[in-house]
Amino acid sequence: MSSVEACTKRWNSKVPNIPSLHFSIIPVLVMTIPKEKILIIDDEAEILDNCRRILKRSGYDCLLLQESENFARVLKAEQPDLILTDLRMPKKDGMSVLKEAKAADPDIVVLLFTAYGTIKSAVEACKLGAFDYIQKPFSAEQLRIAVQRGINQKRLSDENKCLRSQLKEVFGFNRIIGQSASLQKVLKLVKKVSKTEANILIQGDSGTGKELIARSIHAHSDRCHRPFVPVDCASLPENLLESELFGHEKGAFTDAHATRPGIFEYANGGTLFLDEIGELSITLQSKLLRTLQEHQVRRVGGRTLLNVDVRIITATNKNLAKAVKDGRFREDLFYRINVITIPLPPLKERKDDIPLLANHYLKHFSKSSIIEVKGISKKAMELLERYHWPGNVRELQNVMERAVSLTESRIIVPADLPEQIRLDRNADVCISPAGTNYKKAKKDWLDFFEMKYLSDLLKRHNGNITKAALEAQVNRKTIHRLLNRHRLTDDQSG
């Protein structure tokens, strides 16, 4: 059952005489908003009656319990939204009620009645999870305000539960598609680290899904109710990125017309995802390191240190260990962010996952397509599986969107795929689409031959064009011309 269905079922359970509530258009639907259920516990019948009379006028459904030893049974049967209980009762006191209620539902709201002499005990109860206490004797207005505050807290808690549940659905582990051994190994590690507070470094080529993994970790962590803030470290210049991360005070620089909190402050209590961490300058690396060590930030132009509680997940498509060795990345920062490393395999190492991913995107894009595309032909799938996918999953997604948009049939065929896939230089053969005329088919084969020959040639000579030209018995200009024609570079030979 999805979280949306679960929330709907909870709503329906409170609405009498309506068997189910569906997300559809109904011409006329008269519905009464369900009343919150309040359980009132006190050994004095007069107090119970007064509370019921006051709260009923405010629209609440009240349950009265004079024998507190029956509390556990009533709690299980009625599932109230809020509990009002006297602190001092002869058989089971309010502290026992509080502990039992919180054990059954940590988010349940408990309010205490207390006399002057038991205020100290009521304060202790609040430390143990009671929402508030009301001192006896109390007025009708005091009772209404206290209960309304408690109900507002309950509504907020229920809303957060639904949102967290939906977040886990959207970024659930089952949404990460693939059955290959390499991906399953990654998911096993991701599930383990989600419940930890360790800083995580995700390594992988562009398009392998680093941000999706980071969001999944956050969605299944204890910080899921707090913000997830992604930052692309490669997209902003150094001075602007510093201001974005740490904030700035008014007048700190020319355009600082007002004080602005930084991303660390926005992400407080949650998760900060720093994508392309290897692009940070040495200066910003030093400031980031201090923030991670001290759990404090200082805004640009400011003097005050602000405490922040942020989990850091970083990602890169570069070899940070080599960057450390070359002096381009601080070694101390590398070890600070690299507590746990999650390596994401490129799509070319996940061949078993290509049919699953291709069909997933096919179904997704077919929903908004003019023609309902039903599947992928055998030859087209063979081409997809043979292709080397330099853009990884993101490239496959784009290819399937293009194919679904351009196809004129209900089955994706080779002609619907881009030329670079049909003429993949890493493939063993060139497949021309059915119906291709002789002249076009010949050109396809010649292009494929040149690409394949050139790729293998340069690979044998590690991209050395001079040596490649000598073996091919052509001049260097011919090699360069072929590279330009097929949009290759000498480093693509491997």
N, C-alpha and C positions, 0 to 999 in steps of 0.2 A: 504494500500500500504506500503510495507516495505521501509526502508531507502535506501537500495540498489536500489530498483526500482525507488524511488523518485530521486535519484542522476542520474540514467540512463535517466529518463524522462527529467531532466533538461538539460543533455548533448544532447539528441535527439532534443530538442526544438531549439538548436543552430545549428544543422546540417541540411541543406536543402536537400530535395529530398530523405531522408531516413526515411521511415515510423516508424521503430522501431529498437532498438538495443538490441539484446539478448546475454546472456552469452553462446555462443555456438561456435563451430569451423566452420569457413567459409573459403573455399579454397582460395579465393582472395577477398580482401576488400580494396579498395582504398578510403581513407577518409581524408578530410581536417580538421585539428584541428579548432574548431570553434573560430572565432575572438571575442575578447572582445569588448563590445559595450561601447563607450565613448560618453557621452552627454556634449557638449560644449555650454556654455551660455555666451553671451557677446552682448552688444548693438552696438558694432563696427563690421561691416561686414568684414573689412580687417583682424582683429584679428581672426575671425572665419575661414576665408579662409586659412590663414597661418597655423593655428593649424591643420586644416584638412589635408593640404598638408604634413606637417611634420609627423603627426601620421599615416597617411595612408601608408606612406613608411615603417613604423615600423610594419605594419600588423594589425592595429586596424580599427574597423568599427566605423566611426564618425557620430554623429547626431548633427546638428547645430540648435541653438535656439537663435534668436535675440530678440524676444519678451518674456521677462522673466515671464510675467503674465500667460503665457500658460504652465508654468513649471509642475504644478500638473498633468495636463492631459497627457503631454508627458511622465512623469515619470511612470505613471500607465500603459500606453500603451506600452512603449518600454522596461522598466525594465533594465536600463543601469547598467554596472558593475562599472563604475566610472563616476563622475561628475566633470567637470572643469567649474568653474563659476567666473565671475568678481565680485569683492566685491561691487563696486559702480555701480549701474544701476538705471535709472530714475524711473521705475515703481515698480519692486520688486528687492530689493538688495540681495547681496550674503548671508547675515545673514539669511534672510527669506528663501532663497533656502535651506540653510544648515539645518535649523530647520524642514522644511517640509520633506526633504529627510531623515533625521534621524528618524523622527516620522513614516515614511512609512517603513524604513528598517534601524534599528540601526547599521547594519554591512556594509552599503554602504560607499564607499570611496569618499570623497569630497575634491577636491583641489581648492584653491582660487587663482585668479589673483589679485594682489594688486599693486598699485603705492606706491612710497616712502612715501607719506603722510598718507597712510592708513595701514602701517605695524602694528601699535599698535592694530588696529581693527582686523587685520588678526591673530595676536597672541591670542586675546580674542576668535576668532572663533575656533582656534585650541583647546582651553580649553573646548569649547562646543562640540567638536567632529570632527572638520575638521582634515583631515589627515596631510595636509601641505599647504604651500602657495608658490607661485612663484611671484617674484617681477618683475614688468614691468620696462623697456623692458627686455625680456629674449631671450636667444639664442635657436636655435633648439635643441642643445644638452641638455641644462638645462630642456627643456620641456620633451624630451624623457626620461631622467633619472627620473624626478619627477613622470611621468606617470607610468613608469616601476615599481618604488617602490610602487606606489599605487596599481597597478595590482597584484603585488606579495602579498601585504597585503590582497587583495580581495580573491586571490586563497587560501591563508592560512586560511582565515576566512571560506570560503566555505568547505574546507577540514575538518576543525574542526566541522562544523555543521553536516556534514555527519557522522563523527566519533562519535559525541555525540549521534546522532540519532540511529546509529547502536548499541552503548553501551546501550542505553535505551531498544532497542529490545532484546539484548542478556540477559540483567538483568531486563527486564520488569516485572511488577507485574503479568502480565498474564502468565509468565513463571514459577511462583511459583504455583505448581499444588496442588489443593485441594479445596473441597467445604464444609468441616466440619466447624461448627460454631466456633470452637476454632481457626482454621487457619484464617478464615475471620476476626475475631476480631484482630488478629495479623496484618494482611495486612492493615486493616483500620488505625491502629496506625502507621505502617511503612510509609504509604502515608502522614500522618500528619507531622511526624518528618523529612521527607526527605528535606523539604524546610527550616528547622530551622538550627541553628548553634549549638544546644545543644549537649553536649557529651552524648553518648548512651551506655548503658550496655545491651548486649544480653545474656540472661540466658537460658540454655537448655542442655540436655544430648548430648553426642557425637553422631554425625550423624544426628542431627535434622536440619542442614542447616544454621548454624549461619553465616558462611562466605557469603553464597548466600544472606542472608538478608542484611548483611553489604554492599555488592557490589550493591545491588538494591538501598539502601539508597543513596550511593554515586552517582550512575548513574542518579538519579532523583533530585540531589541537584544542587545548583548553583556552586559547585566545580567540576562538572563532567568533565570539560575540563582540570582539573589538575590531578596529579597522585593519584591512590588508591594503597597504599602500605600495604600488609598484613605481619604480623610478628607472628610467633609461639613462644610464650614466654617459652614454655615447652621444646623446642627442642635444646636450646643452653645453655651452662654453663654461670654462672653469668658474668665472666670477658669478655667473647666473646659477650654476649648480650649487655653489656654496651657499648662496642666499636661499635657494629652494630647500636644501637639506637642513640648514641650521636656523633659518629665519634671519630677520634683520630689524634693527631699531630705526625709528624715524630719524632721517638725516645721516644715516650711516654712509650713504653715497648719493650721487646726484639725483637719481630718480626715486630715492627712498622717501616718499612723501608721507608714509605712515608706517607704524610698527606692524610687522607681519610675522606670525609664527612660522616655524619651519616644518618640514615634513616629519622630522623626528617627533615633534610635539603632536602633530595630527595622528601619528601612528602610535601614540603612547598607549600602552597596554595591549597593543596588537603586534602585527608583523610588518616589517619593512623589507621589501624585495628590491635589491639593487642589481639590476640587469647590466651586463657588460661591465662588471666591476673592474676589469683590467684596463679600462679606459680612463680611470681616475688619475689625475696628476699626483705627483709625489706630495705636493703641498696638501691636497685634499685627503690623500691617504693618511697623512699625519694627524689631521683633525678628526678623521673618522676613527682612527685607532684610539685617540684620547677619549672620544665619546663612548666607544665600546668598553674601554677599560673603566672609566669613571661613572658610566651611566648618567652623564650630565652633558648638556649642550650650552653653548654660549652663542647667542645671536650675533650676527655681524654688527659691529659697532656697539655691542652691549658689554656690560660688566658683570651682570648677574648670571650665575650658573643655575640652570633649570634641570631638575631631576626628570629622567625619562626611563620608562621600562618598555623596551622594544626588543623583540626577537628579530635577528637578522638572517635573512636568506639571500645569498648572492648567487650570481650566475655568470658564466663566461664561456666564450667559444675559443678562448686562447689557452695556451699552456702557461699557467701562472707560475709553476715551478721554474720554468725556463726564464720567465720574466724576472723572477727573484734573482736567479743566477746572473742575469744580464744587468741587474741594478735598476730595472724599470718598475719593480713592485717591491714594497717593503716586506721583508721577511717576517717581522713581528706581526704585521697585519695579516699576512697570508696564514699564519698559524692561528690567529684569532678567529678568522672567518671560516677556516677549514677544519673545524672540529669533526664534522662528518661530511664526506664527499659522496655525491650521487652522480655517477657517470651515466649519461644518456646515450644509448647506442644510436648511430645514424640509421636511416631507413634501409640503406643498402645492406646492413647487417641484420635486418629484420624482414627478410624476404617472405616469411610465413605470414606476416601481418599485412602485406600489401593487398591481398584480396579482401580481407576484412575491412580495412580502411577504405578501399575504393568503393565497396558496396555500401558502407556507412555513408560516405559523402554522396553517393549516387541517390540514396533514399532521401537524404537531407535536401539536396538541391532540386530533386524531382517534385517536391511539394509545391514549389513556386514556379515550376516550369510549365510552358504552354502544353508540351507533350509529356505525358506521364511515362518516364523511361523505366523500363522493367528490369534491365540487366546489362551485363557486359559480355560481349562475344568472347569466345575462347582465344582467338588470335589477338584481340585487343588486350585481354588479360595477360597473355604471354608477353606482349610488349611492355606492359606496366611492370611485370615481374622482372624483366631483363634490364630495365632502365636503371641507371646508377643513382638517380635522385640526389643531385647536389644540393637541392633546396629542401630535402627531407620531407616530413609530413606536410609542411606548409605548401610545398610545391605540388604534392599529390592532391591536396585539397583544391588548389587553383586549377589543376589540370581537369579534375572531375567537374568543377563548376563550369569550365569552358566547354567540356564535352557535352554536358547536359544542356547547356544553352544553345549549342550550335547543331546538335544532332537533328536529323529529319526523320528518325525512326525511333522505335521503342527499345532498341538495343544499341549500346555503344559499340561501334566498329572501329577498326584502325584509322579510317579516314577522319574520324572525329577527334583523334589525338593530335597534339602538336607535332611538327616536323622533327623536333629534336628527340622525340621519343620513338617515332617511326624510323629515324635514321640514327639511332643511338650508337655512338662509336664503340661502346663497350659490348654491344650485342654481337652475336656470331653471324647473323644474316640480316639482310634488309628485306622487310616485308612491305610490298606496295599494296595499297588498298584495292579491293576488287573493283573492276571497272576502270582502272587506270590505263590510259592509252600508252602505246609503245614509247612515244617520245618522253613522256613524263616518267614512266617506269625506268627507262634507261638513265635519265638524269638522276633519279633517286639512287640507283645502283652505283653510278659513278661518284655521286656525292658521298655515299656510304663508304665506297672503296677508299676515296681520298682521306676521309676522316679516320677510318680504321688504320690505314697505312701510316698516316702522319702520326697518329697517337702512339702506335707501336714503335715507330721509328724514334720518336723523341723519348719514349720511355726507356728504350735500350741505351740511350746516350744521356740519360738524366737531364733532359731539356737542353743539352748543348747543341745549338743550331749549326755550328760549324761542322762538328763531327757528323751530325745527321745529314747535312748536305753532301759531305764527302761519300757517305755510304750510299745515298740515293743517286749520286752522280748528277746532282743539279746544283745551281748556285744558291747562295743564301737568300737572294731576293725571291726565288721561287718558294722557298720554305715560308718566308714571311707572308707572301701573297696567299698561300694556301691557309695559313693561320688566320689571316684576316677574312678570307672568303667564308670560312666555316666558323668564324667567331670563336676561335680557340686561342689560348695563350700557352706558352711553352711549359708552364707549370701544371697544365691540365692533362699532361701526358700520363701522369701516374694515377 
